[in-house]
Amino acid sequence: MSASIALAQVPNNDGYLFDTRGLVAKSGFGLCWKTTRWTPAMAIAECDPELKKAEAPKPAAPAAPAKPKACNFTYSLQNDATFAFGKADLSAAGKDQLDKNVIAKLDSCASVKLMLITGHTDRIGSHGANQKLSEKRADAVKAYLAGKGAKADTVETMGAGKTQPVPGVKCDDKLPRKKLIECLAPNRRVVVEVQGPGK
């Protein structure tokens, strides 16, 4: 046996001898040197291809089903363009905004699991009056959307009254009434939240 042949074997197969480079030791005729422990179960393709059939590649794991896109969005309907001050009748401009920003987006939803419509008012007036007004505005938006064919498993409306002003809107109560009404405009809104899977 050549001096370049090591008696060390591959850790997981001691049926063959390997040289110092880690290659299978071969005779001058190209035959692999086997140890006395060799059995057909230890055959490797390089030395005994007829005994060691190439292992079939493992089938690829099935691709995980694509997670459906969510169809979640929120739209804030500014009341100054949609409701007269202190009123709950939805204007033509408000209906147009709902058509473009809610109804059109619903087409991308496979279904709507929840539609939450929340009315808000500014702080002018009593708590009770603002609460009722915010509820009426939310109900007006719900009725319009239902009339346009908007369907949801659950539709909820609520009025927040003047309890959730828009952060950052600061208006001095000493302003003339008209100026105060203008300043508080961002707080007068109806928010439509939609949740469901996309198509």
Secondary structure, 3 states (H helix, E strand, C coil): CCCCEECCCECCECCECEECCCCECECCCCCECECCCCCHHHCCCCCCCCCCCCCCCCCCCCCCCCCCCECCEEEEEEHHHHCCCCCCCCCHHHHHHHHHHHHHHHCCECCCCEEEEEEECCCCCCHHHHHHHHHHHHHHHHHHHHHCCCCCCEEEEEECCCCCCCCCCCCCCCCCHHHHHHHCHHHCEEEEEEECEEC
